[in-house]
C-alpha cells in the first residue's frame, strides 16, 4: 500500500523546490518524511523504502537522516503526542515528577500508545522556554507552559474528551515566502527587513 | 609554496593538506578518520594542529612583525583539524612536538574518544594492530579519569556473513560509511541515531557482495571484523607474507597472514597502480581451501584404490605406468594461474619430451597484443574520460577493475604521492562524489556494472564487437559516439566476446581502436594467461587441446579439474583431492598460489611477484619440482630444476629479468607467442566451491529463537 501513489501533485511540488540533480533529489527527504509523519504519526519501514525510492537513495540513508531527529518517529504515536521537556531547567522546576505522573496516569511508556489510541509520551531536549518551566508540547500545536499538577489534570481531562485546550504559546510556523514568521492564526510575529517603517528624519543635523 | 612545520621549512605543491605537510616534514599527527583513498571529513578531531598564516596589507605587502622583521604570523585562535585544512603559502603549523596546546588538545580528544570505548583489548582481535591503542599510548594522558560503567551495545552484530560489527568499539570515524558511498558506490551503511547513541547499521538486509571486506581493513578499531578470521589469532602471531593474489587477472597486492602453518587471514596491501588499497571479497575471504583438506603426500592407485606413498613411490609408479610408452605420449596441461617460471619449466620439459599435447587453461583463441594506442593500464582506466565495457561480467572476471571504472566515473582523481607515501588527505576528494554515468557504456549481458552505466546495450557476446563497430541501435550508437568523442577512451573486453573470438576479431578490434583512438584492455581468462601466452604452451601441430584430455594417451594435469582421465596413465598434480584426482593413477600434492615464489603477469602486462607464505603443506611441491620428478620418472634430465634455473631460462626465452621486482611490479610488454583452438568455452567464475569459508554461526542450530515482536525498528528516544 503505497502512500505517495495517489499524491503525485504533492510529490511534484516537493521536488520542485530542489535542484533537479541526484543531490537535489536527495534533499526532498525531509519534507517527504514530514508528510508521512503528519499523516500517520510515524514512519514505518515500508514508507522509508518508498521515500528512498522517490529520492533515489537507499533505505539506510533515509533511516540515518530520520533517526538523527527526535521528532520523526519510527513507532506509532497517539492522537496526542505529549512531549515533555526534560532538560535541566524544566527538571529543576519539576518535569521529572510531571513525567512520572503522565506515565502512571496514562499507563504509557515512551514508545507506547495508550489503549484508547489517544496518548503517547516522549521526553525531549530543551524546547527553549525555560522561563515558563515545566513545559509540555502537544503534537506540533504549541507550548503548554507552567504545567503544574492541577494544570496537567485539566489538560488531560480535556484531551480525554477530545477537546484540546489552546496552547499558551502557539509555535510559529517557519518563514513564509515573504520572509516573515506568522502564527497559526495568521498574525505576523518577529520583524523583517522588508516591513520596516521609515524612520523619522533626525532633526538638528545637516540636511 | 613554502610551509613551516615545527620550524622545518618545506617546499610543497599547492593543494597539499596540512596533515600531509606535517608528515612530509617528518612529523606525526594521530588520525583515525582520514584515509588515503577516501574523502577527508575531519570526523575524529585527533589530527589537531595549531596553524597560522601571514596576512597582507591592502597594497599586497605582508604585515610585518617589528620584533623579527619577518611577516607576522596570525595564529588561528583554536587548534584546527589538519586533515581538512589546506596548507597555504607561508603557513606555520605546530604539532604536539612543539606546542603544549596541541599536545593537551590531542590528549583531551583521545580521552573523549575513549569515553565509551570498551576495554576489550585483551580479547579484541584488533589488539596489536589497533590504531586507537597505538595512538592512545602515544598521545593520550596515560590514565583515565572515568571510573563509570561504559555505554553498552551489541557486541556481535552481523552486518553480513563476512563482517561482524561490535557496536561498542566503534569510534564513529565514518571510514566504512564513506568507503561504501565513494568506492563501490553502494550507500548501504550509515550512522543511525545521533550523539552518544550513534551506531552504524544498514537497512538493506546485509552488505552487498563484492567489496564489503575492505571495511574490515580500514576500521581503525576492532569494530568491524573479518568473520572468517575472527578469534583465529593476533596480529603479532601471524606470519605476514606480502604477495600477489592469483584468483583473477588483476593481481592485487595482498598480505597473507598464516599462523601455525594455517592460512588464517588475507588483508589488502597498498599498490597505487593496481588495487590502490582494496581487494574483492573472493580474494579476502575465499582462502579456506589453502588450509583445509589439503593433499600432503603423493597417492598412487594400488588394486584400484588410491594409497598414500612417498615421492619415490610416485616416481616409480609413473615410470611403471609409462613403461612401453614414449615420453612424447605424455600430454602436459597446466592451470593458467601458474607462475611464469612454472610455465617456462613446463615448456622446456615439453620440448625435451617432444610431446605435442601441451595446453594451459583457461585461455582464449585470440592474441590482442598489437593494438594501436598501446596497452591500457588500470591507472589509465581510472583516469580515462570514457570506458566501454563489452561482454564482461567484471564481478566474476576482474572485480577490482570494476572499482577502477567507478573511480573514473567520480572524476578519476588519483591522490598525489609524497615521500611519506600516498597523500593521507587529498582535499580534491569529496564526500558523496558526483558520478557521471554518461562516461560509461556497458554492452553485453546484465551485470553489477549496469546500475552505474549511463549507456546500456544488450547484446550477445559473439557479435557484440561487430555491432559496436557498425551500431544498429541508439544505445550502441551512443556507445560508439562516446568512444569517438573522448580523448582518453578505454575499451574493456570480457569473456563473452573473447570466447570463440576468431582470427578476424583482432583486426576488427584494431580497426575500431584506430577509428576511435581508444586503448584496449582485454581481460585475460586466467590469472597469468598474459604471461603464459608469451610461451609456447599450446597444442603443437596435431596435439590435443585441454578440452580433449580424455583422448590423450597419457596425461599430466596440473591443478586443473576436467573431471575425466586420459586413456592411459593419468597424473594429477593438485592441492586437493579433486574429482579428476580421484580418477587418476598418480596424484602428486601441489602448493596453492599462496605458497609459491615466482612471477605472475596481470591484465596490464605488469610483472608482479609471488612470495611463499608459511603454510603447512606436507610434501606438496610446486610445478617446477614436480616436473623434475616426472622427468626423472621418464628417464630425462629436467631442463629446469628450480626457480633460479627457470628465471635464467626466462631471461633467455623472453628477455626479462625475473626476481627482485619493485613492490608495485613493472610493466613489461609480452607478445603472445602462439594461439590455438581451445575447443571449449570458458565461463569465468570467481567463487568456487572449495573457497567457501565454513563460518560458524553464533547461534547453535538447536536453539529455538525466542518469540519476538514484529521487526519494527527500535527507535531511540521514541
Interface residues (C-beta under 8 A of the other chain):
Chain A: X21 X22 X23 X42 X44 X45 X48 X57 X58 X59 X60 X61 X62 X63 X64 X67 X68 X70 X73 X74 X75 X77 X110 X111 X122 X123 X124
Chain B: X187 X188 X189 X190 X191 X192 X193 X194 X201 X202 X203 X204 X432 X434 X711 X712 X713 X714 X715 X716 X717 X718
